[in-house]
Amino acid sequence: MQKPVKIYTLSTCSHCKATKKLLDDCGVTYDFTDVDLLDIEERAAVLEDVKKWNPQCSFPTIIIGDKVIVGYKEDEIKEALG
């Protein structure tokens, strides 16, 4: 069974796009939030969430099960997916 995958991204970020493409290419189902497309109140709430996982609040922030990967790290992502 696949671990839950959640990614926090920016719509304009090339590393974020690469991460989504990698997950798509691997056939992974994932939930994502383009933080920059949220309204101000939603964005503030989501950024608080992101800070719990990644205090630097950089993107992409990828959560696979209970593992957090910050940035596009293909090998780490594939390893975390199993």
C-alpha positions in Angstrom: 0.0 0.0 0.0 1.3 3.4 -0.9 2.3 5.9 1.8 0.3 9.1 1.7 2.2 11.8 -0.3 1.6 15.5 0.2 3.6 18.2 -1.4 3.6 22.0 -0.8 4.6 23.8 -4.0 4.7 27.1 -5.8 3.0 27.3 -9.2 6.1 29.1 -10.7 8.8 26.9 -9.2 10.7 24.6 -11.7 11.8 22.2 -8.9 8.2 21.9 -7.8 7.1 21.1 -11.4 9.9 18.5 -11.6 8.7 16.9 -8.4 5.1 16.6 -9.7 6.4 15.2 -13.0 8.6 12.6 -11.1 5.6 11.5 -9.0 3.4 11.4 -12.1 6.0 9.3 -13.9 6.2 6.9 -11.0 2.4 6.5 -11.0 2.2 8.0 -7.5 -1.1 9.4 -6.2 -0.4 12.6 -4.3 -2.0 15.7 -2.8 -0.5 19.1 -3.6 -1.0 22.7 -2.6 0.2 25.5 -4.8 0.8 27.9 -1.9 1.2 31.0 -4.1 -2.3 30.5 -5.6 -4.1 30.6 -2.2 -5.8 33.7 -0.9 -4.0 35.6 1.9 -5.8 33.9 4.8 -5.5 30.4 3.4 -1.8 31.0 2.5 -1.1 32.1 6.1 -2.7 28.9 7.5 -0.9 26.6 5.0 2.5 28.3 5.7 2.1 27.5 9.4 1.6 23.9 8.4 4.6 23.9 6.1 6.8 25.4 9.0 5.9 22.4 11.1 7.5 20.1 8.5 10.1 22.5 7.2 11.0 25.5 9.4 12.7 27.3 6.5 9.5 27.2 4.5 11.1 26.5 1.2 9.6 24.6 -1.7 8.9 22.0 -2.7 8.3 20.5 0.8 7.4 16.8 0.2 5.9 14.6 2.9 5.9 10.9 2.2 4.4 9.0 5.1 6.3 10.5 8.0 9.5 11.4 6.0 10.0 15.0 5.0 12.1 15.9 1.9 12.9 19.5 1.1 13.7 20.3 -2.5 13.8 18.2 -5.6 15.9 15.2 -4.5 15.0 12.4 -7.0 16.9 9.6 -5.3 15.6 10.5 -1.8 12.0 10.8 -3.1 12.2 7.4 -4.9 13.7 5.8 -1.8 11.0 7.2 0.5 8.4 5.9 -1.9 9.9 2.4 -1.8 
